[in-house]
Amino acid sequence: MTAPQFNDLFSVRGKVALVTGGSRGIGEMIAAGFLAAGAKVYISSRKADVCEATAKRLSDAYGGTCIAIPADLSKMAGVEALGAKLAELEPRLDILINNAGASWGAPLEEFPEAGWDKVMDTNVKAVFFLTQKLLPLLRAAASTGTPARVINIGSIDGLKSSIFDAFSYGASKAAVHHLTRFMATHLTGEKILFNAIAPGPFPTWMLSTGVGFGGETENVDWDTVGSRNPSKRVGTPQDIAGLAIFLCSRAGEYVVGQTIACDGGIVGTA
């Protein structure tokens, strides 16, 4: 009997990845991890100058290839443009990270329709339709014999109630988690594997605005935020990128249709 081989068990070297919302926050952390691990990474975000600057910074920092494709995924035109541009540049897509997201906070009695629609369009509608537009590239990657991967970035706010008045955000992330299972049902047989990650607190612009730091992520008191976590800290780039790399490598190939909390124990110990 041949002994099992464990070489390159966690490798994503040579893979082509797209990370939406990759110019900052969790998306940037995942993109950095893939670059450091030897993948070619495309990032997308709404602001072209910021997207280009992040792509250059990551390429310089990790010595890999990071390419910006700016797009506003809250609108179908942006979804279609991103899908078309990537198809011009690549014959296949091994990894899709649907990370781009939006939030909106307002008291229940005052919560506006605009805050509902913007969040649902960005967090749910764009995830579905961008994946749909990229299916030919994902199928091309799967045809090589190694499954293509799609990771949808949800949130622990889709698994539990939040302290924030972000009603559409929590509902949208719960929808993302369930959409992941639906997509897995339809596409696992084609070797396109779907999973979701539900992050907890990370030092991002979005969380910074929610906890009163005004969007600042450097030189602010993340220790106080982390002190409320069972692990007594907020997440790091290694935490979120490590989980994404696992799910996109041979090591994670038998994990399908799952939503995995990456939160230091907030959900699992409650």
N, C-alpha and C positions, 0 to 999 in steps of 0.2 A: 504494500500500500504506500502510495506517495505521500510524504509528509506535507501538510498544508504550508503554503508559503505566505509570509507576511511582509514581503518587501513592498515598499511604497503604499502601505495600507492607508495612509492619510494624505496621499499626494493629490494635488490638483495641478501639478506642473503641466504646462502646455495647453490647459483648458482656456476656452474663450468665455468670458463672463460679462454680463451686463448688470449693473447695480443702479436702479433708479433711486432718485434722491441721494445720489452718491457724493454730493459736493460738501456735505457736512454731517455731523451727528453719527448715528448708527450706520448709515449708508457709507460714509467715509471710512469708518472703522472696518467695515467688512471689505470694502475695496482695498484698503491698505493691507489687510490680512491676505487676501488673494494675491495681490502683487508680490508681497514678501514670499509667498509660497510658489511663485513661478507662473501664475496665470496671466493672461492678457486681459485687461479689464477696460470696459467702457463704462463711463458714468454719465448719468443724465440728471439734470435739474433745470428749474425754470429760468434762473438767471444765468445768461450765457457767460458773463465775465467771471462770475464766481465759479461756475462749472469748469471753465478753462483754467483758472488759477489753481483750483484743487487738483485737476488732472496733471498739471505741470509739477506741482509740489509733490504729489505722490510718486510720479515717475522719477523725480530727482532723488527722493528719499529712499526708494526701494530698488532703483535701478531697473525697473520693468517698464512695460508699455501701458500707459493709462491714457485713454482718449475720451475727450468730452463730446457728447452729443446733446446740446441743450434742447429741452422740450417741456412744454407746459402740459402735464398729464391730466390736469383737471378738465381739459377739453378734448373731444374726440380728434380734432385736427392735430393736436400735439401727439396723441397716441399713434395715429396713423403715420405722422411724419417720422417719429422715432423708429417705428417698425420698418418703414421704407428705407430710411438712411442706413440702418444696421444691415439690412439685406443687401445694400450696395457694397458694403465694406467687408462682409463676412459670408462664407458659404454655409456656416453652421454656428449654432449657439449652444455651448455645453451647459451653461449655468445662467439662469435668470433669477435675480434677486429683486422681487417686487417690494421695494422699501419706501418709495415716495409716499408721503402722507401729509395730512393737514389736520388741524384741530380747531375747535371753536369753543370758547367758554362764555356762558351767560346764565343768569338765574332762570329757573324753570319757566316762570311766568313771562319772561322777556325773551326767551330764546327765539331767534329769528329764522325764517325759512331759508335765508341766504346761508346761515351757518350750518343748517342741516344739509342743504344741497351741495355746498362746496366740499364738505367733508365726505359725503357719500360718493360724490363724483370722483374725487381724488383717491380715496382709500379703498373703494370697492369696485366701482365701474371701471376705473383705469386698470386695476389689477386684472380683471377678467378680459377686457378687450385688448390690452397689450399682449397678454399671453396668447390670445387668439391670433393676433397679427403675427406673432413670432413662432407659431406652430411649425411652419415649414422649416425654419432654421433649427428648432428643437428636434424635429423629426430627422433632419439631416445628421445631427449629432448622434442621436440614438441609433441610427443605422450603422454606425461604426462598431457596434457591439457593446459599447459602454453606455449605460443609461444617461440621458440628459436629466438635469435637475432644475426644479423650480422651487424656490423658497419664498413664501409670502410672509412678510413681516407684520405680525399682528401686534398684540399688546396684552399685558396682564389685565388691562382695563376691559378687555373682551372676555376675561375669565372671572372677574370679580368686580364689584362696584368700586368706583373711584371716589376719592374725596373731592375731586374737582367737578364743577358744573359743566362737564364736557359730554353732554348727552349723546350727540351724534357721533362723537369719537368712539365711545365705548361700544355703541351699537354697531358702528362700522367695523370695528376690529373683531367683534363676535361674528359678524358676517364673513370677514376674511377667513377666520378659522374654519367655518363650516364650508365656505367655498373651496377651501383647500381639499377637504374630503371629497366634495363633488368632483373636482378636477382629477383627483387621484383615482376615483372610481372609473372615470372615462379613459384615462390615458396611461395608467400603469402598464396595461397590456402592450402598449407601444414603447415601453421602456422610457417613458418620461415620468420621472418620480416627483411627486409633490409632497412638501411638508411645510409647516408654518413654525415660526419662532415668535414667542410672545415675550418681548423684553420687559423687564421691570425698569427701575431707575438707573439711567446712565447720564453722564454729564453732557447733555445735549442742549442746543438752543431751545428746543420745544419744552423740555422739563424746566429749564432755567426761567422761562417766562411764567411757567405755572407756579413756581415756588418763590417768586419775587426777586429773582436775580436780574430781571430785565433783559434776558437773552445772553448775558455774559456766561461764558463757560470756564474762563481762566480767572484765577485769583478770587474765587468765591468759595463760600463755606459748604462744599459738598460733603464734608464730614458730618455736619449736622443732618443733612438729608439722609446720608447713609446710616446714621445712628438708629433710625427707625426700622432698618432692615434686619432680619434675623442674622445676616452675615456681617452686619455693622459696617457696610460700605456700599458705595454705588458701583456699578459695573465698569469694566475697563475694555479697551479695544480687544485685548486678548480673549476676554470672556465671550464676546459676541462673535468675533471672527473665528475663534476656535470651534464654536458650535456650527457655524456655517460651513467651515472647511470640512468638519466631520461629516455633515450631511451630504456634501458634494463629492466626497471621496469614496473609495472602495469600502472603507470602514462603515459608512452609513448607508450602504446600498440596500439593506434589508429593512430599513426604517422608512415607512411609507404612510402618508395620510395622517401624520401626527402633528399635534400642536405642542411644542416643547417650551415651557416657561424658562426663561433665562433671567432670573430675578433675585438670586441670593436667598431664595427660600420663602418669599412673601406668600406665594400661592400654596406651595407644598406644605408649609408648616402652620397654615392658618387653621 
